[in-house]
Amino acid sequence: MAGVLEQLIRPRKRAVVHCTSRMNPKALELQTAKEILAEVFRVRVSEVDEMIQNRFDQARSQDDRHDEDGQWPQEFWLDG
């Protein structure tokens, strides 16, 4: 029980990404959004990455089902 209370009371230590002029602003924005989601859902950033990947997989499988119906997909993906 003490271990649970200690985790609730003690703040978690997280790595801080320092902004430099060479960082891609979109990458920094994405990282910040992931950290906010992790804090809101009280999970690790790696779990946020997993949630995002699962959502993309769901969207892609829905697009595949629409292809079978003979309809145009909502989005086009270019690989390469």
N, C-alpha and C positions, 0 to 999 in steps of 0.2 A: 504494500500500500504506500509506503514511504517513497518508493521509486516512482510511482505514478504521480504523486503529488509533487515530487522534485522536478519531474519533466514538465509539469504544468506551470510551475512557478519560475524555474530557471529559464531565461531566454536561450533560444537556440543560436548557436554560432553558425554563420553562413559566410561563404566566400563573397567578397565584394569585387565586382568588376570595375576597374578604373577606366574612365572614358579618356581616350586619346584621340588626337586629330586623325589618326589613321584608321580608326574603327568605322565600320560601315554603320551609318545611322539606322538603317532598317534592322540590322542584326542586333544593335543595342536596344532598339524598341521591342524587338521580339523577346530578348532576354529579360527585359524589364517586365513585360507582360507575363512571361512564365513565372517570374518571381512573385508577382502580385497574385496570380492564380494559386501558386503553391501556398502563399500565406492565407488566402481566403479559404481554401479547401483544407488547410492544415496538413499538407502532404509535401513530399520532396519534389524538387524540380524534375527529377527523372520520372516521377509518376505523372507529372503534367505532360512531359514529352510522350509518355505512353498513352495518355488520354487523347492527345492531339492525333497521334498516329492511328488510334482506334477510330477516331472520327473520320479521318481521311479514308480509311479502309471501308467504313460503312458507306460513305458517299460514293466511293468508286464502285462498290458492289451494286448500289442503287443505279448508277449510270450504266453498268453492264446489263442490268435487267431491262432498262429502257431501250438499249440497243436491240435486244431480242424482240421487242414490240415493233420494231421498224421505225421508231422515232429517233430524231436527232438527239445526241447527247447535249446536256446543258453546257458543258465545257469541253474544250479540246486540249489535249496534252501533247506537247512536242518533246520527244526525247532526242538527245543528241547534242 
